Amino acid sequence: MADTIEVARLRELQRQAREQGEKSNSITARIAHYARADAYAAEIEAMQVVTA
């Protein structure tokens, strides 16, 4: 159950990071937001492998 909550939280953080990237005017900031979103996605995948 805690894993489900954690995955949901990470997905929300990933969505927010992507949104910030889309709104950002600075290329560097945009890349940072997308990199953060990708890092959250990697964490989500890792958690799903562990719980599978």
PQR file with spaces between the fields and no chain letter, atoms N, CA, C, O and H, PARSE charges and radii, in Angstrom:
ATOM       1  N    MET     1       0.827   -1.201    0.000 -0.4000 1.5000
ATOM       2  CA   MET     1       0.000    0.000    0.000 -0.0000 2.0000
ATOM       3  C    MET     1       0.866    1.258    0.000  0.5500 1.7000
ATOM       4  O    MET     1       0.611    2.206   -0.743 -0.5500 1.4000
ATOM       5  N    ALA     2       1.894    1.247    0.847 -0.4000 1.5000
ATOM       6  CA   ALA     2       2.794    2.401    0.896 -0.0000 2.0000
ATOM       7  C    ALA     2       3.470    2.611   -0.454  0.5500 1.7000
ATOM       8  O    ALA     2       3.699    3.747   -0.869 -0.5500 1.4000
ATOM       9  H    ALA     2       2.101    0.477    1.451  0.4000 1.0000
ATOM      10  N    ASP     3       3.789    1.506   -1.140 -0.4000 1.5000
ATOM      11  CA   ASP     3       4.408    1.613   -2.464 -0.0000 2.0000
ATOM      12  C    ASP     3       3.461    2.284   -3.447  0.5500 1.7000
ATOM      13  O    ASP     3       3.889    3.086   -4.276 -0.5500 1.4000
ATOM      14  H    ASP     3       3.602    0.583   -0.803  0.4000 1.0000
ATOM      15  N    THR     4       2.173    1.957   -3.355 -0.4000 1.5000
ATOM      16  CA   THR     4       1.178    2.567   -4.243 -0.0000 2.0000
ATOM      17  C    THR     4       1.104    4.067   -4.010  0.5500 1.7000
ATOM      18  O    THR     4       1.032    4.847   -4.959 -0.5500 1.4000
ATOM      19  H    THR     4       1.826    1.305   -2.681  0.4000 1.0000
ATOM      20  N    ILE     5       1.121    4.472   -2.733 -0.4000 1.5000
ATOM      21  CA   ILE     5       1.079    5.894   -2.392 -0.0000 2.0000
ATOM      22  C    ILE     5       2.340    6.583   -2.898  0.5500 1.7000
ATOM      23  O    ILE     5       2.274    7.682   -3.450 -0.5500 1.4000
ATOM      24  H    ILE     5       1.179    3.838   -1.962  0.4000 1.0000
ATOM      25  N    GLU     6       3.491    5.935   -2.709 -0.4000 1.5000
ATOM      26  CA   GLU     6       4.762    6.510   -3.159 -0.0000 2.0000
ATOM      27  C    GLU     6       4.784    6.668   -4.679  0.5500 1.7000
ATOM      28  O    GLU     6       5.232    7.698   -5.182 -0.5500 1.4000
ATOM      29  H    GLU     6       3.544    5.042   -2.261  0.4000 1.0000
ATOM      30  N    VAL     7       4.311    5.672   -5.409 -0.4000 1.5000
ATOM      31  CA   VAL     7       4.266    5.760   -6.869 -0.0000 2.0000
ATOM      32  C    VAL     7       3.339    6.898   -7.289  0.5500 1.7000
ATOM      33  O    VAL     7       3.661    7.653   -8.207 -0.5500 1.4000
ATOM      34  H    VAL     7       3.947    4.836   -5.000  0.4000 1.0000
ATOM      35  N    ALA     8       2.201    7.024   -6.628 -0.4000 1.5000
ATOM      36  CA   ALA     8       1.271    8.112   -6.952 -0.0000 2.0000
ATOM      37  C    ALA     8       1.924    9.467   -6.695  0.5500 1.7000
ATOM      38  O    ALA     8       1.767   10.395   -7.489 -0.5500 1.4000
ATOM      39  H    ALA     8       1.940    6.411   -5.882  0.4000 1.0000
ATOM      40  N    ARG     9       2.656    9.582   -5.585 -0.4000 1.5000
ATOM      41  CA   ARG     9       3.342   10.837   -5.260 -0.0000 2.0000
ATOM      42  C    ARG     9       4.411   11.149   -6.310  0.5500 1.7000
ATOM      43  O    ARG     9       4.533   12.287   -6.762 -0.5500 1.4000
ATOM      44  H    ARG     9       2.783    8.829   -4.940  0.4000 1.0000
ATOM      45  N    LEU    10       5.179   10.135   -6.689 -0.4000 1.5000
ATOM      46  CA   LEU    10       6.216   10.337   -7.701 -0.0000 2.0000
ATOM      47  C    LEU    10       5.606   10.725   -9.045  0.5500 1.7000
ATOM      48  O    LEU    10       6.149   11.572   -9.754 -0.5500 1.4000
ATOM      49  H    LEU    10       5.080    9.210   -6.321  0.4000 1.0000
ATOM      50  N    ARG    11       4.476   10.106   -9.395 -0.4000 1.5000
ATOM      51  CA   ARG    11       3.814   10.455  -10.658 -0.0000 2.0000
ATOM      52  C    ARG    11       3.359   11.908  -10.646  0.5500 1.7000
ATOM      53  O    ARG    11       3.467   12.605  -11.654 -0.5500 1.4000
ATOM      54  H    ARG    11       4.034    9.419   -8.818  0.4000 1.0000
ATOM      55  N    GLU    12       2.850   12.366   -9.497 -0.4000 1.5000
ATOM      56  CA   GLU    12       2.422   13.761   -9.373 -0.0000 2.0000
ATOM      57  C    GLU    12       3.629   14.696   -9.499  0.5500 1.7000
ATOM      58  O    GLU    12       3.551   15.718  -10.180 -0.5500 1.4000
ATOM      59  H    GLU    12       2.763   11.799   -8.678  0.4000 1.0000
ATOM      60  N    LEU    13       4.734   14.354   -8.851 -0.4000 1.5000
ATOM      61  CA   LEU    13       5.949   15.167   -8.959 -0.0000 2.0000
ATOM      62  C    LEU    13       6.458   15.183  -10.400  0.5500 1.7000
ATOM      63  O    LEU    13       6.922   16.211  -10.893 -0.5500 1.4000
ATOM      64  H    LEU    13       4.798   13.523   -8.298  0.4000 1.0000
ATOM      65  N    GLN    14       6.366   14.036  -11.066 -0.4000 1.5000
ATOM      66  CA   GLN    14       6.793   13.940  -12.460 -0.0000 2.0000
ATOM      67  C    GLN    14       5.935   14.858  -13.333  0.5500 1.7000
ATOM      68  O    GLN    14       6.454   15.578  -14.186 -0.5500 1.4000
ATOM      69  H    GLN    14       5.989   13.201  -10.666  0.4000 1.0000
ATOM      70  N    ARG    15       4.615   14.826  -13.111 -0.4000 1.5000
ATOM      71  CA   ARG    15       3.695   15.666  -13.882 -0.0000 2.0000
ATOM      72  C    ARG    15       4.016   17.150  -13.656  0.5500 1.7000
ATOM      73  O    ARG    15       4.055   17.937  -14.602 -0.5500 1.4000
ATOM      74  H    ARG    15       4.193   14.242  -12.418  0.4000 1.0000
ATOM      75  N    GLN    16       4.245   17.518  -12.388 -0.4000 1.5000
ATOM      76  CA   GLN    16       4.561   18.912  -12.072 -0.0000 2.0000
ATOM      77  C    GLN    16       5.875   19.345  -12.721  0.5500 1.7000
ATOM      78  O    GLN    16       5.970   20.455  -13.244 -0.5500 1.4000
ATOM      79  H    GLN    16       4.213   16.879  -11.620  0.4000 1.0000
ATOM      80  N    ALA    17       6.875   18.488  -12.691 -0.4000 1.5000
ATOM      81  CA   ALA    17       8.166   18.816  -13.299 -0.0000 2.0000
ATOM      82  C    ALA    17       8.016   19.006  -14.803  0.5500 1.7000
ATOM      83  O    ALA    17       8.608   19.921  -15.376 -0.5500 1.4000
ATOM      84  H    ALA    17       6.798   17.586  -12.266  0.4000 1.0000
ATOM      85  N    ARG    18       7.218   18.138  -15.450 -0.4000 1.5000
ATOM      86  CA   ARG    18       6.975   18.281  -16.897 -0.0000 2.0000
ATOM      87  C    ARG    18       6.256   19.594  -17.192  0.5500 1.7000
ATOM      88  O    ARG    18       6.607   20.300  -18.138 -0.5500 1.4000
ATOM      89  H    ARG    18       6.737   17.395  -14.985  0.4000 1.0000
ATOM      90  N    GLU    19       5.239   19.923  -16.372 -0.4000 1.5000
ATOM      91  CA   GLU    19       4.504   21.178  -16.571 -0.0000 2.0000
ATOM      92  C    GLU    19       5.434   22.373  -16.435  0.5500 1.7000
ATOM      93  O    GLU    19       5.382   23.302  -17.241 -0.5500 1.4000
ATOM      94  H    GLU    19       4.954   19.349  -15.604  0.4000 1.0000
ATOM      95  N    GLN    20       6.291   22.348  -15.407 -0.4000 1.5000
ATOM      96  CA   GLN    20       7.233   23.444  -15.213 -0.0000 2.0000
ATOM      97  C    GLN    20       8.174   23.551  -16.412  0.5500 1.7000
ATOM      98  O    GLN    20       8.515   24.653  -16.841 -0.5500 1.4000
ATOM      99  H    GLN    20       6.333   21.593  -14.753  0.4000 1.0000
ATOM     100  N    GLY    21       8.586   22.419  -16.944 -0.4000 1.5000
ATOM     101  CA   GLY    21       9.450   22.420  -18.119 -0.0000 2.0000
ATOM     102  C    GLY    21       8.760   23.049  -19.311  0.5500 1.7000
ATOM     103  O    GLY    21       9.383   23.788  -20.073 -0.5500 1.4000
ATOM     104  H    GLY    21       8.309   21.524  -16.595  0.4000 1.0000
ATOM     105  N    GLU    22       7.473   22.762  -19.480 -0.4000 1.5000
ATOM     106  CA   GLU    22       6.719   23.310  -20.608 -0.0000 2.0000
ATOM     107  C    GLU    22       6.521   24.817  -20.465  0.5500 1.7000
ATOM     108  O    GLU    22       6.452   25.533  -21.464 -0.5500 1.4000
ATOM     109  H    GLU    22       6.967   22.162  -18.861  0.4000 1.0000
ATOM     110  N    LYS    23       6.430   25.300  -19.219 -0.4000 1.5000
ATOM     111  CA   LYS    23       6.197   26.729  -18.974 -0.0000 2.0000
ATOM     112  C    LYS    23       7.493   27.539  -18.975  0.5500 1.7000
ATOM     113  O    LYS    23       7.465   28.761  -19.118 -0.5500 1.4000
ATOM     114  H    LYS    23       6.487   24.718  -18.408  0.4000 1.0000
ATOM     115  N    SER    24       8.625   26.857  -18.814 -0.4000 1.5000
ATOM     116  CA   SER    24       9.891   27.548  -18.627 -0.0000 2.0000
ATOM     117  C    SER    24      10.388   28.189  -19.922  0.5500 1.7000
ATOM     118  O    SER    24      10.331   27.589  -20.995 -0.5500 1.4000
ATOM     119  H    SER    24       8.647   25.864  -18.697  0.4000 1.0000
ATOM     120  N    ASN    25      10.876   29.425  -19.792 -0.4000 1.5000
ATOM     121  CA   ASN    25      11.439   30.127  -20.946 -0.0000 2.0000
ATOM     122  C    ASN    25      12.911   29.782  -21.149  0.5500 1.7000
ATOM     123  O    ASN    25      13.407   29.782  -22.276 -0.5500 1.4000
ATOM     124  H    ASN    25      10.922   29.912  -18.920  0.4000 1.0000
ATOM     125  N    SER    26      13.596   29.492  -20.064 -0.4000 1.5000
ATOM     126  CA   SER    26      15.025   29.205  -20.126 -0.0000 2.0000
ATOM     127  C    SER    26      15.262   27.764  -20.568  0.5500 1.7000
ATOM     128  O    SER    26      14.694   26.829  -20.004 -0.5500 1.4000
ATOM     129  H    SER    26      13.193   29.492  -19.148  0.4000 1.0000
ATOM     130  N    ILE    27      16.097   27.598  -21.573 -0.4000 1.5000
ATOM     131  CA   ILE    27      16.420   26.252  -22.066 -0.0000 2.0000
ATOM     132  C    ILE    27      17.041   25.423  -20.941  0.5500 1.7000
ATOM     133  O    ILE    27      16.700   24.252  -20.772 -0.5500 1.4000
ATOM     134  H    ILE    27      16.559   28.357  -22.031  0.4000 1.0000
ATOM     135  N    THR    28      17.948   26.025  -20.173 -0.4000 1.5000
ATOM     136  CA   THR    28      18.618   25.309  -19.085 -0.0000 2.0000
ATOM     137  C    THR    28      17.614   24.862  -18.030  0.5500 1.7000
ATOM     138  O    THR    28      17.668   23.725  -17.561 -0.5500 1.4000
ATOM     139  H    THR    28      18.225   26.976  -20.309  0.4000 1.0000
ATOM     140  N    ALA    29      16.696   25.752  -17.655 -0.4000 1.5000
ATOM     141  CA   ALA    29      15.678   25.403  -16.657 -0.0000 2.0000
ATOM     142  C    ALA    29      14.757   24.321  -17.201  0.5500 1.7000
ATOM     143  O    ALA    29      14.370   23.404  -16.476 -0.5500 1.4000
ATOM     144  H    ALA    29      16.652   26.676  -18.036  0.4000 1.0000
ATOM     145  N    ARG    30      14.411   24.428  -18.464 -0.4000 1.5000
ATOM     146  CA   ARG    30      13.533   23.433  -19.089 -0.0000 2.0000
ATOM     147  C    ARG    30      14.186   22.049  -19.053  0.5500 1.7000
ATOM     148  O    ARG    30      13.546   21.056  -18.708 -0.5500 1.4000
ATOM     149  H    ARG    30      14.725   25.173  -19.052  0.4000 1.0000
ATOM     150  N    ILE    31      15.473   22.001  -19.416 -0.4000 1.5000
ATOM     151  CA   ILE    31      16.204   20.726  -19.391 -0.0000 2.0000
ATOM     152  C    ILE    31      16.239   20.169  -17.969  0.5500 1.7000
ATOM     153  O    ILE    31      16.074   18.965  -17.771 -0.5500 1.4000
ATOM     154  H    ILE    31      15.994   22.807  -19.696  0.4000 1.0000
ATOM     155  N    ALA    32      16.452   21.038  -16.979 -0.4000 1.5000
ATOM     156  CA   ALA    32      16.501   20.587  -15.584 -0.0000 2.0000
ATOM     157  C    ALA    32      15.166   19.991  -15.157  0.5500 1.7000
ATOM     158  O    ALA    32      15.130   18.955  -14.493 -0.5500 1.4000
ATOM     159  H    ALA    32      16.586   22.016  -17.140  0.4000 1.0000
ATOM     160  N    HIS    33      14.068   20.642  -15.535 -0.4000 1.5000
ATOM     161  CA   HIS    33      12.746   20.123  -15.175 -0.0000 2.0000
ATOM     162  C    HIS    33      12.489   18.775  -15.849  0.5500 1.7000
ATOM     163  O    HIS    33      11.986   17.846  -15.217 -0.5500 1.4000
ATOM     164  H    HIS    33      14.097   21.484  -16.075  0.4000 1.0000
ATOM     165  N    TYR    34      12.834   18.675  -17.120 -0.4000 1.5000
ATOM     166  CA   TYR    34      12.626   17.399  -17.817 -0.0000 2.0000
ATOM     167  C    TYR    34      13.516   16.301  -17.239  0.5500 1.7000
ATOM     168  O    TYR    34      13.093   15.149  -17.135 -0.5500 1.4000
ATOM     169  H    TYR    34      13.243   19.430  -17.633  0.4000 1.0000
ATOM     170  N    ALA    35      14.744   16.652  -16.864 -0.4000 1.5000
ATOM     171  CA   ALA    35      15.645   15.670  -16.252 -0.0000 2.0000
ATOM     172  C    ALA    35      15.069   15.182  -14.930  0.5500 1.7000
ATOM     173  O    ALA    35      15.147   13.998  -14.605 -0.5500 1.4000
ATOM     174  H    ALA    35      15.087   17.587  -16.948  0.4000 1.0000
ATOM     175  N    ARG    36      14.484   16.119  -14.164 -0.4000 1.5000
ATOM     176  CA   ARG    36      13.865   15.737  -12.897 -0.0000 2.0000
ATOM     177  C    ARG    36      12.684   14.806  -13.159  0.5500 1.7000
ATOM     178  O    ARG    36      12.516   13.809  -12.457 -0.5500 1.4000
ATOM     179  H    ARG    36      14.421   17.082  -14.428  0.4000 1.0000
ATOM     180  N    ALA    37      11.872   15.119  -14.155 -0.4000 1.5000
ATOM     181  CA   ALA    37      10.724   14.269  -14.503 -0.0000 2.0000
ATOM     182  C    ALA    37      11.203   12.877  -14.911  0.5500 1.7000
ATOM     183  O    ALA    37      10.596   11.873  -14.538 -0.5500 1.4000
ATOM     184  H    ALA    37      12.008   15.929  -14.726  0.4000 1.0000
ATOM     185  N    ASP    38      12.293   12.820  -15.678 -0.4000 1.5000
ATOM     186  CA   ASP    38      12.850   11.522  -16.082 -0.0000 2.0000
ATOM     187  C    ASP    38      13.363   10.738  -14.874  0.5500 1.7000
ATOM     188  O    ASP    38      13.228    9.516  -14.819 -0.5500 1.4000
ATOM     189  H    ASP    38      12.787   13.635  -15.981  0.4000 1.0000
ATOM     190  N    ALA    39      13.954   11.450  -13.904 -0.4000 1.5000
ATOM     191  CA   ALA    39      14.446   10.785  -12.692 -0.0000 2.0000
ATOM     192  C    ALA    39      13.278   10.193  -11.905  0.5500 1.7000
ATOM     193  O    ALA    39      13.377    9.080  -11.388 -0.5500 1.4000
ATOM     194  H    ALA    39      14.064   12.443  -13.949  0.4000 1.0000
ATOM     195  N    TYR    40      12.171   10.936  -11.813 -0.4000 1.5000
ATOM     196  CA   TYR    40      10.985   10.404  -11.133 -0.0000 2.0000
ATOM     197  C    TYR    40      10.462    9.177  -11.870  0.5500 1.7000
ATOM     198  O    TYR    40      10.062    8.197  -11.242 -0.5500 1.4000
ATOM     199  H    TYR    40      12.091   11.840  -12.233  0.4000 1.0000
ATOM     200  N    ALA    41      10.464    9.228  -13.193 -0.4000 1.5000
ATOM     201  CA   ALA    41       9.993    8.086  -13.989 -0.0000 2.0000
ATOM     202  C    ALA    41      10.859    6.857  -13.718  0.5500 1.7000
ATOM     203  O    ALA    41      10.344    5.744  -13.609 -0.5500 1.4000
ATOM     204  H    ALA    41      10.790   10.024  -13.704  0.4000 1.0000
ATOM     205  N    ALA    42      12.167    7.058  -13.611 -0.4000 1.5000
ATOM     206  CA   ALA    42      13.075    5.940  -13.324 -0.0000 2.0000
ATOM     207  C    ALA    42      12.791    5.359  -11.940  0.5500 1.7000
ATOM     208  O    ALA    42      12.830    4.142  -11.755 -0.5500 1.4000
ATOM     209  H    ALA    42      12.585    7.962  -13.700  0.4000 1.0000
ATOM     210  N    GLU    43      12.502    6.236  -10.960 -0.4000 1.5000
ATOM     211  CA   GLU    43      12.164    5.750   -9.620 -0.0000 2.0000
ATOM     212  C    GLU    43      10.875    4.942   -9.649  0.5500 1.7000
ATOM     213  O    GLU    43      10.775    3.897   -9.007 -0.5500 1.4000
ATOM     214  H    GLU    43      12.471    7.224  -11.111  0.4000 1.0000
ATOM     215  N    ILE    44       9.892    5.427  -10.394 -0.4000 1.5000
ATOM     216  CA   ILE    44       8.612    4.719  -10.509 -0.0000 2.0000
ATOM     217  C    ILE    44       8.839    3.332  -11.103  0.5500 1.7000
ATOM     218  O    ILE    44       8.319    2.341  -10.590 -0.5500 1.4000
ATOM     219  H    ILE    44       9.973    6.276  -10.916  0.4000 1.0000
ATOM     220  N    GLU    45       9.614    3.262  -12.182 -0.4000 1.5000
ATOM     221  CA   GLU    45       9.903    1.970  -12.820 -0.0000 2.0000
ATOM     222  C    GLU    45      10.611    1.033  -11.851  0.5500 1.7000
ATOM     223  O    GLU    45      10.290   -0.154  -11.787 -0.5500 1.4000
ATOM     224  H    GLU    45      10.036    4.068  -12.599  0.4000 1.0000
ATOM     225  N    ALA    46      11.571    1.558  -11.099 -0.4000 1.5000
ATOM     226  CA   ALA    46      12.315    0.732  -10.145 -0.0000 2.0000
ATOM     227  C    ALA    46      11.381    0.195   -9.064  0.5500 1.7000
ATOM     228  O    ALA    46      11.490   -0.966   -8.671 -0.5500 1.4000
ATOM     229  H    ALA    46      11.832    2.522  -11.151  0.4000 1.0000
ATOM     230  N    MET    47      10.470    1.026   -8.586 -0.4000 1.5000
ATOM     231  CA   MET    47       9.531    0.581   -7.548 -0.0000 2.0000
ATOM     232  C    MET    47       8.594   -0.490   -8.097  0.5500 1.7000
ATOM     233  O    MET    47       8.255   -1.441   -7.392 -0.5500 1.4000
ATOM     234  H    MET    47      10.381    1.970   -8.906  0.4000 1.0000
ATOM     235  N    GLN    48       8.181   -0.343   -9.333 -0.4000 1.5000
ATOM     236  CA   GLN    48       7.259   -1.315   -9.909 -0.0000 2.0000
ATOM     237  C    GLN    48       7.947   -2.663  -10.120  0.5500 1.7000
ATOM     238  O    GLN    48       7.307   -3.708  -10.004 -0.5500 1.4000
ATOM     239  H    GLN    48       8.456    0.429   -9.906  0.4000 1.0000
ATOM     240  N    VAL    49       9.233   -2.647  -10.427 -0.4000 1.5000
ATOM     241  CA   VAL    49       9.983   -3.898  -10.581 -0.0000 2.0000
ATOM     242  C    VAL    49      10.090   -4.592   -9.223  0.5500 1.7000
ATOM     243  O    VAL    49       9.928   -5.808   -9.125 -0.5500 1.4000
ATOM     244  H    VAL    49       9.753   -1.798  -10.521  0.4000 1.0000
ATOM     245  N    VAL    50      10.366   -3.807   -8.174 -0.4000 1.5000
ATOM     246  CA   VAL    50      10.523   -4.367   -6.828 -0.0000 2.0000
ATOM     247  C    VAL    50       9.205   -4.964   -6.338  0.5500 1.7000
ATOM     248  O    VAL    50       9.197   -6.025   -5.716 -0.5500 1.4000
ATOM     249  H    VAL    50      10.497   -2.819   -8.253  0.4000 1.0000
ATOM     250  N    THR    51       8.094   -4.287   -6.616 -0.4000 1.5000
ATOM     251  CA   THR    51       6.800   -4.740   -6.100 -0.0000 2.0000
ATOM     252  C    THR    51       6.157   -5.806   -6.988  0.5500 1.7000
ATOM     253  O    THR    51       5.175   -6.429   -6.585 -0.5500 1.4000
ATOM     254  H    THR    51       8.101   -3.424   -7.122  0.4000 1.0000
ATOM     255  N    ALA    52       6.692   -6.023   -8.178 -0.4000 1.5000
ATOM     256  CA   ALA    52       6.075   -6.991   -9.105 -0.0000 2.0000
ATOM     257  C    ALA    52       6.334   -8.426   -8.688  0.5500 1.7000
ATOM     258  O    ALA    52       5.886   -9.354   -9.360 -0.5500 1.4000
ATOM     259  H    ALA    52       7.489   -5.517   -8.505  0.4000 1.0000
